[in-house]
Amino acid sequence: MTGLVAHLSAGIGAALTIIGAGYGIGRLAAGALEGMARQPEAANDIRTAMIIAAALIEGLAFLALVICLLLSFKA
């Protein structure tokens, strides 16, 4: 029974991780595009900052997914 609960909770945790990362990257991209539209001369700086922030968000999402998988296989 505990194995089933561990697998179910790992699946829910992975789903919430993906939803949160997608939402965060979407908001990041929307803000960056709005900033580029308002100040086209700063587009390169904004793009660079957006790519770095998106990479950090994806890195944290992958870390959370790995933790969910490890907890799932441990039970």
N, C-alpha and C positions, 0 to 999 in steps of 0.2 A: 504494500500500500504506500509506503513512504517513497518508493521509487517512482510510482505514478505521480505523486504530488510533486516530486522534484522535477520530473520531466515537464509537467504542466506548468509549474512556476517558472522554469527556465524558458519555456516557449512564450509565456506571457511577458517575461522580462525582456526577451529578445524583440518581441513585437513592439513593446513600449520604447525600447532603445531606437529601433528603426524609425518609428513615428516621430520621436523627439528630434532625432538627427535630421530627418527630412524637413521638419518644421523649422528647425534652426537654420539650416542652409537656405531654405526658401526665404526666410526673413532677411538673412544676410544678403542674398542676391538682390532682393527687392530694394533694400536700403542702398546697396552699392549702385544699382542702376539708377535710382532716383538721384543719388549724389552725382553720378556721371552726367545725367541730364541737366542738372542745375549748374554744374561747373565742368564743362567739357575739357578744359585745360588741365584739370586734375585727374583725368580718367586713368592715366597710367598708375599713379600712386594709389588710387582707390582700388583698381584692379589687383594690384600687388597685395594690398592689405586684405582684400576679399579672398584671394586664393590662399593666403597664409591662414586666415581664420577658418576657412572651409576645411583645410587640411587638419587643423587642430580638432574641429568638430568630428570629422570622420575618424580620426585617431581615437578619440574618446568613445565613439560609437563601436569601433572594432574591439576596443578593450572591454567594454561592457558586454559585447557579444561573447567574447572569449570567456569572461567570468561566468556568464550564464551557461555556456557549454560545459565548463569545468564543474560547476555545481550540479549540472544534470548528470554527468558521467560519474560523479563521486558517489551518488546515492545508490 
